[in-house]
Amino acid sequence: MSSLHTVAKQIDKGFWKYGHLIFTGFYLLPLIIDFENFTAKQVTMSLVFYCAFVLLYIKAINCDSTKVTTLFVGLLIICFSATFFTSGTPTLFGFAAYVAGFSYNKEQRVYAALAIILAVLSSAYISGLAKLEYFLAVALILCAALFSYGIAAKREQIHKSREQQSAKQLEQIAAIAERERIARDLHDILGHSLSSIALKAELASKLNHAQRYSQANSEIDQVAELARQLLSDVRSAVSDLKQLNLTSQISQLKQRLIEHGFEADFNVKLTALPAKVEGIAGLIIKEAVTNLLRHSSTKTCIVSITQNQQQLIINVIDNSPCSSIKPGNGLNGIKERVEQLDGKATFSCENNFSLTVMLPLTARDLQ
């Protein structure tokens, strides 16, 4: 099915590129309408010139603009010559005018337009056509219309080309930003834990040399626990990279809380977010859930995530009793990430613990 779809797209693309050539058939109308009055030589030469014109025209619209002049002159010569055998050449003159409008710049179009007018007038008068005024009127009107259409088509092509270039640049910028985000996230995850492991390993070594074996064993156990936690965090981070959508991450975190026996009430109302905000918000919510898993005694919580035109608001409430707050790596990490976006993070401890984060959506660094 995919191959059929590809073939269909190619056929469709080819039709829109060459389908308009069907209108060159108006060149053949005098032959069809008044066939009995044409000699065999006139019919043959008219068809030969028609085939030659179509082939040159296709080559011209696919040719580089710096090499199109020879082909354009060839088209005018065919039109001039064919006028001696049929009066249907106004159509071909019009298509030659389209090539000029599409292929040339502003200054070159002036000379091309003069060449077209000269070719039309000279072919009309030299060939001795019976209905001269009709021929000239149709030819000049068609040339003016298709010449203008060629200019418009060229502008459209340039506009689409610039749009494609802009899209590619945006993709490159997004890829660079994503790599930077991944590097920063891994640094945040690994930095503190590895530093703690190194310090505790050194302390265990010193305690061991001092023959304080019980304390050394305790530090080694803590090193092992930190390593296991770090491994879990790295696996979780890699899993998050595979699914960057914030809504999906929130669903995973909710499921994680439920698996640990939590009664979690989630209120999530999100639309499209800037990539930078979405990445940092995901890390903040993940850290908040990690804190709940580590410190909640009642295992009941409320997580509210909403946004408006100005900001994204994250509110996490742990219904466990709270007497004081001692910010650790988790809360400090949340505060640092919020500061990256010039946002605001507040922690309160009254009847329960509450975390409120506000991330701006109109900050200068998000544009």
C-alpha positions, 0 to 999 in steps of 0.5 A, spaced: 500 500 500 505 504 501 508 503 494 502 505 491 501 511 495 508 513 493 506 512 486 500 516 486 503 522 489 509 522 484 503 521 479 499 527 482 506 531 482 507 530 475 500 532 473 501 539 477 507 540 473 506 538 466 498 538 466 497 545 464 500 543 457 493 540 455 492 547 454 497 547 448 492 543 444 488 550 443 494 550 437 491 544 434 484 547 433 484 551 427 487 544 424 481 540 427 476 545 425 478 547 418 482 540 416 479 540 409 482 546 407 489 544 410 494 541 405 498 534 408 504 538 408 501 544 413 498 538 417 505 535 418 509 541 419 504 543 424 504 537 428 512 537 427 513 544 430 508 542 436 512 536 438 518 540 438 515 546 442 512 541 447 519 538 448 523 544 448 518 547 453 519 542 458 526 542 457 526 550 459 521 550 465 526 544 468 532 548 466 537 553 470 535 560 469 542 562 466 541 557 461 534 558 458 536 563 453 537 558 448 531 554 449 527 561 449 529 563 443 528 556 440 521 557 442 520 563 439 523 561 432 518 555 432 512 559 434 515 564 428 516 558 423 509 555 425 505 561 423 506 560 416 502 553 416 497 554 422 494 560 425 494 557 432 500 559 434 498 565 439 497 559 444 504 557 443 507 564 444 503 565 450 507 559 453 513 562 451 511 568 454 510 564 461 517 561 460 520 568 460 516 570 466 518 564 470 525 564 468 528 571 468 529 577 473 526 583 472 531 587 467 531 580 463 524 580 462 524 587 459 528 584 453 524 578 453 517 581 453 520 586 447 523 579 443 516 576 444 512 582 441 517 583 435 516 575 434 508 576 434 508 582 430 513 579 425 510 572 424 503 575 423 505 580 418 510 576 414 506 570 414 500 574 411 495 571 415 487 573 413 485 575 420 491 579 422 487 583 428 484 577 431 491 573 431 494 579 434 489 580 439 489 573 441 496 572 441 498 579 445 493 578 450 495 570 452 502 573 452 501 578 457 497 573 461 501 568 461 507 572 462 504 575 468 503 568 471 510 566 470 512 571 474 507 569 480 509 562 479 516 564 480 515 568 486 511 562 489 517 558 488 522 562 491 517 563 497 516 556 498 524 555 497 525 560 503 519 556 507 523 550 506 530 553 508 526 556 514 523 549 516 530 546 516 533 551 520 528 551 525 529 543 525 537 544 526 536 549 532 531 544 535 535 539 535 541 543 538 537 545 543 534 538 545 542 535 545 543 541 550 537 539 554 539 532 554 546 534 556 544 538 562 539 533 564 544 528 565 549 532 568 543 534 573 542 527 574 549 524 575 553 530 578 550 530 585 550 522 586 557 521 583 560 526 587 556 523 593 559 516 591 566 519 590 566 522 597 563 516 601 568 511 598 573 516 600 570 516 607 569 508 607 577 508 605 579 512 611 575 509 616 577 502 613 585 504 614 583 507 621 580 500 623 573 503 624 570 497 620 563 498 622 562 505 620 566 503 613 561 498 612 555 503 613 558 508 608 559 502 603 552 500 604 550 507 603 555 507 596 551 501 594 544 504 595 546 511 592 549 507 586 542 503 585 538 509 586 543 513 580 542 507 576 534 507 577 534 515 575 539 514 569 534 508 566 528 513 568 531 519 564 533 514 558 525 512 558 523 519 558 527 521 552 523 516 548 517 519 550 518 527 551 511 529 551 509 532 558 502 529 558 505 522 557 510 523 562 505 525 567 501 519 566 507 515 567 508 518 574 501 517 576 502 510 574 508 510 578 505 513 584 499 508 584 504 502 584 507 505 590 500 505 594 499 512 593 492 515 592 493 521 587 489 526 585 491 529 578 488 535 575 492 536 568 489 541 563 495 542 558 495 545 551 501 546 546 508 548 550 514 551 548 519 545 548 524 548 553 518 549 558 516 542 556 522 539 558 524 543 564 516 542 567 517 534 566 523 534 570 520 539 575 514 534 576 518 528 576 523 531 582 516 532 585 514 525 585 520 523 587 520 527 593 513 524 594 515 517 594 521 518 599 517 523 604 510 522 604 507 518 610 500 518 608 501 516 601 495 521 599 497 527 594 494 532 589 497 534 583 495 540 579 498 542 572 494 548 568 496 553 564 494 560 561 497 565 556 502 567 561 504 561 565 504 554 566 502 553 574 504 546 577 502 545 584 503 539 588 500 537 595 502 532 600 497 531 605 502 528 610 503 532 617 509 537 616 512 541 621 518 544 618 522 544 611 529 542 610 531 543 602 535 537 600 537 536 593 530 535 590 527 541 592 534 545 590 534 542 584 527 544 582 528 551 584 534 551 580 530 549 574 525 554 575 530 559 575 533 557 568 526 560 566 525 566 570 520 563 574 518 562 581 518 556 586 515 557 593 514 551 598 510 552 604 509 547 610 502 549 614 498 543 615 501 539 609 507 540 605 505 544 598 509 546 592 507 551 587 511 553 581 510 558 576 513 558 569 512 564 564 510 562 557 512 569 554 519 570 557 524 573 552 528 567 552 523 562 549 522 566 543 
